[in-house]
Amino acid sequence: MKTNDSTRSGGSKAGKAGGAARGRRGAARELNFGGVWSYAPAPEATEVAPIPARQELFVGGAWTKPMSGRYFATTNPATEAVLGEVAHADARDVAAAVKAATKASPAWRKLPGDERARYLYRVARILQERAREFAVLETLDNGKPIKETRDVDVPLAAQHFFHHAGWADKLDLLFPGQSPEPLGVVGQVIPWNFPLLMAAWKLAPALAAGNTVVLKPAESSPLTALRLCEVFQQAGLPPGVVNVVTGDGATGAALVRHPGLAKVAFTGSTEVGKEIQRTLAGSGRELTLELGGKAAHIVCEDAALDQAVEGVVRGIFFNQGHVCCAGSRLLVQEGVHDAFVQKLARRMARIRVGNPLDKNTDMGAIHSQAQLARIRELVADGVAAGCELHQPACALPKKGFWFPPTMFTGVSLGHRIAREEIFGPVLSVMTWRTPDEAIEKANNSSYGLSAGVWTDKGARILWFAERLRAGVVWNNTFNRFDAASPFGGYKESGFGREGGKQGMRAYVRLQGALASG
Amino acid sequence: MAASSSLSGLRVPPVDAVALETRAADLGTRSLKKAAKVQGLKLAIAMMDLTTLEGMDTPGKVRQLCGKAARPLPTRPDVPACAAVCVYPDLVPVAVAALAGTGVQVASVATGFPAGRIDRASKLREVARAVRDGATEIDMVIDRGAFLAGRHGFVADEIRAVKDACGPAHLKVILETGELKTYDNVRLACRLALHAGGDFLKTSTGKVAPASTLPVVLLMLEEVRDHFLATGRMVGVKAAGGIRTGKDALKYLVTVAETCGDRWLSPAWFRFGASSLLNDVLMQLEKERTGRYQRPTDFSAD
């Protein structure tokens, strides 16, 4: 999509001077974009990822028809075209999946760690070999740009299998003297914003520790999790070690309620997370929750501003803002507010929104009609509250679900757009005067998943990081992920960590003291 | 002179190296196809300062290069001429004669290129002579020794003096970023050159490795962009040395297009300084036209 740099709200119009015109004092001091050299379409080919018209459940290593005989369609958010049908699992299918996982559990947990590792390494390598197929499939089903699935989602998913394969035979080193044991059968429910990556985050540590799994992908983005089952088959993973049941919220509810589970791991909304926690209370089943967020960027006046702008763009417009740790609140030191907002507005106009399969697209489609409605509602609330709206004028496709990169200035802590998770490409800008005030504002949220600090001063980074009530604090970067780095939240952003040593802890039972006593 | 001589130990806003390089790498992933690629490659030719700067340069060599610059691919009239030919000062008269009537500019390095370790009077004499002989563009080197010693006012004064000596000729200020080493230094050097009146910021002499890199040029483009937005004065950028393939040239053009926009997508405001880049660009252009790669020997080795 071609964009230009005029903004809807009070932004100065682009100058009309020609490209080769000599600059003069007094000439229109705005930059022109897009007229001289426009990029030709560069779409990624989709032949590499054919989608079956109908896909079954993956239970006990085999493709199984749903007992209800019901199927539902999954669509491409960028075109609203139906991609294919997947099976709708009900409580009976979930029970069958848990049964298969239970049956597979004794052999899998007894397998020496290095042999479990071999399967996981194989999965990681096959994922790399089929990277393009997974990237295309994810882009079709989710709406996110191919640039991201190609460079972030798929490589990181493979990295998680590689990383956790390495822990499989080193559990004793991770938890010395504590006889780490797998928990048993784990139920995992994952969201639609990173369908493959979340599956990898959840499956890799669970399998490395010796658990077997029933995984429930999101209703609106089930395709890559199902394709991952092909990879498991290709890798020769024993039947029943991983089972995938597709369906809606009722399917997920049936899974988390199942008494055969030793643990539930959930990533998704805070609302559903609370419901799961109520369901599991007193059941003795373990639980980890990775929920919503309303992360703050703290930009200090001594920060490298151009690079901070890039980081803020990555923080909120990466994956259309459908990121639980998205940096959706921007807290700028008042002295650089105007300069920073101007730079940011200009940079936002350079974001290429459009066909997610085009290799030059920076921002793809909003994932669903429902999510688009939620974004529109909160943006309307921001406008009604008197905040100043900044949106680059960009031509959005007619079909599909789209929303332009959006920034609000003049936001107060009390506004809904500063408190509620929008889960879309909407940034709320506020100012601060002193570091104490910055911390107070950053922590003034019911969430505590992530935060970002932008300053050139090392001591100040540590000062802020110590005081931010957030599970992840990025310094002079944002939305960077690594399998070795624990990820998880404070407060209503959930509990438990994924990734690294801390992530492995969530999938083992430690009993060293009793065993040696 | 007195006012700016107090410029020492100057500080400028910091540059985050990791994030700058990440942004440059991201711009480098743009995929350019078909018409966009052809247009970009032709633009790269039109922005090229075809360069020979060697001890073994002769009038014959310079004349050959001028012929190539005026008509890079004689069989294809749609392929534009290069922007300029860049030579040592003593060969300026040869280039001027060879390029008469072609519209191709004559650029001359001066000020004790490449090290710049001669006295200022000699530098200014060299500049004046090159301009008198018909050079329309002067590529000066800054005094890196003075810069690294913290004598920023001295560096700025010298740029100003050279600018005065240039008269009507355009001044390109070579920062030699490969010797400045840090992005913070590059930014500071950019600001000195911008405020001292340079018409172009140029990365390198081509005699020091690394020469031009994408992150450095991104930083320089951000500086000229911000200078324009603050003062209304446009300054050009020249990426010189180390750019050998059409693919690389396109990455630079993407960086120009997405940082400074349309105004800078012109030979008046962006240049490539290169000797071996042209033939690869020609080969890529012919590949786009015919669907297959030609032999390297199909392109003149001038």
Boltz contact constraints between the chains, C-beta under 6 A:
constraints:
  - contact:
      token1: [A, 19]
      token2: [B, 262]
      max_distance: 6.0
  - contact:
      token1: [A, 19]
      token2: [B, 263]
      max_distance: 6.0
  - contact:
      token1: [A, 19]
      token2: [B, 265]
      max_distance: 6.0
  - contact:
      token1: [A, 19]
      token2: [B, 266]
      max_distance: 6.0
  - contact:
      token1: [A, 20]
      token2: [B, 266]
      max_distance: 6.0
  - contact:
      token1: [A, 20]
      token2: [B, 268]
      max_distance: 6.0
  - contact:
      token1: [A, 23]
      token2: [B, 233]
      max_distance: 6.0
  - contact:
      token1: [A, 23]
      token2: [B, 234]
      max_distance: 6.0
  - contact:
      token1: [A, 25]
      token2: [B, 232]
      max_distance: 6.0
  - contact:
      token1: [A, 27]
      token2: [B, 232]
      max_distance: 6.0
  - contact:
      token1: [A, 29]
      token2: [B, 229]
      max_distance: 6.0
  - contact:
      token1: [A, 29]
      token2: [B, 232]
      max_distance: 6.0
  - contact:
      token1: [A, 31]
      token2: [B, 261]
      max_distance: 6.0
  - contact:
      token1: [A, 32]
      token2: [B, 261]
      max_distance: 6.0
  - contact:
      token1: [A, 32]
      token2: [B, 262]
      max_distance: 6.0
  - contact:
      token1: [A, 33]
      token2: [B, 261]
      max_distance: 6.0
  - contact:
      token1: [A, 35]
      token2: [B, 262]
      max_distance: 6.0
  - contact:
      token1: [A, 36]
      token2: [B, 262]
      max_distance: 6.0
  - contact:
      token1: [A, 36]
      token2: [B, 265]
      max_distance: 6.0
  - contact:
      token1: [A, 37]
      token2: [B, 39]
      max_distance: 6.0
  - contact:
      token1: [A, 37]
      token2: [B, 257]
      max_distance: 6.0
  - contact:
      token1: [A, 37]
      token2: [B, 265]
      max_distance: 6.0
  - contact:
      token1: [A, 39]
      token2: [B, 36]
      max_distance: 6.0
  - contact:
      token1: [A, 40]
      token2: [B, 33]
      max_distance: 6.0
  - contact:
      token1: [A, 40]
      token2: [B, 34]
      max_distance: 6.0
  - contact:
      token1: [A, 40]
      token2: [B, 35]
      max_distance: 6.0
  - contact:
      token1: [A, 40]
      token2: [B, 36]
      max_distance: 6.0
  - contact:
      token1: [A, 42]
      token2: [B, 31]
      max_distance: 6.0
  - contact:
      token1: [A, 42]
      token2: [B, 33]
      max_distance: 6.0
  - contact:
      token1: [A, 304]
      token2: [B, 14]
      max_distance: 6.0
  - contact:
      token1: [A, 304]
      token2: [B, 15]
      max_distance: 6.0
  - contact:
      token1: [A, 304]
      token2: [B, 16]
      max_distance: 6.0
  - contact:
      token1: [A, 306]
      token2: [B, 222]
      max_distance: 6.0
  - contact:
      token1: [A, 307]
      token2: [B, 16]
      max_distance: 6.0
  - contact:
      token1: [A, 307]
      token2: [B, 19]
      max_distance: 6.0
  - contact:
      token1: [A, 307]
      token2: [B, 20]
      max_distance: 6.0
  - contact:
      token1: [A, 310]
      token2: [B, 19]
      max_distance: 6.0
  - contact:
      token1: [A, 310]
      token2: [B, 23]
      max_distance: 6.0
  - contact:
      token1: [A, 350]
      token2: [B, 258]
      max_distance: 6.0
  - contact:
      token1: [A, 359]
      token2: [B, 31]
      max_distance: 6.0
  - contact:
      token1: [A, 360]
      token2: [B, 30]
      max_distance: 6.0
  - contact:
      token1: [A, 360]
      token2: [B, 31]
      max_distance: 6.0
  - contact:
      token1: [A, 456]
      token2: [B, 14]
      max_distance: 6.0
  - contact:
      token1: [A, 476]
      token2: [B, 16]
      max_distance: 6.0
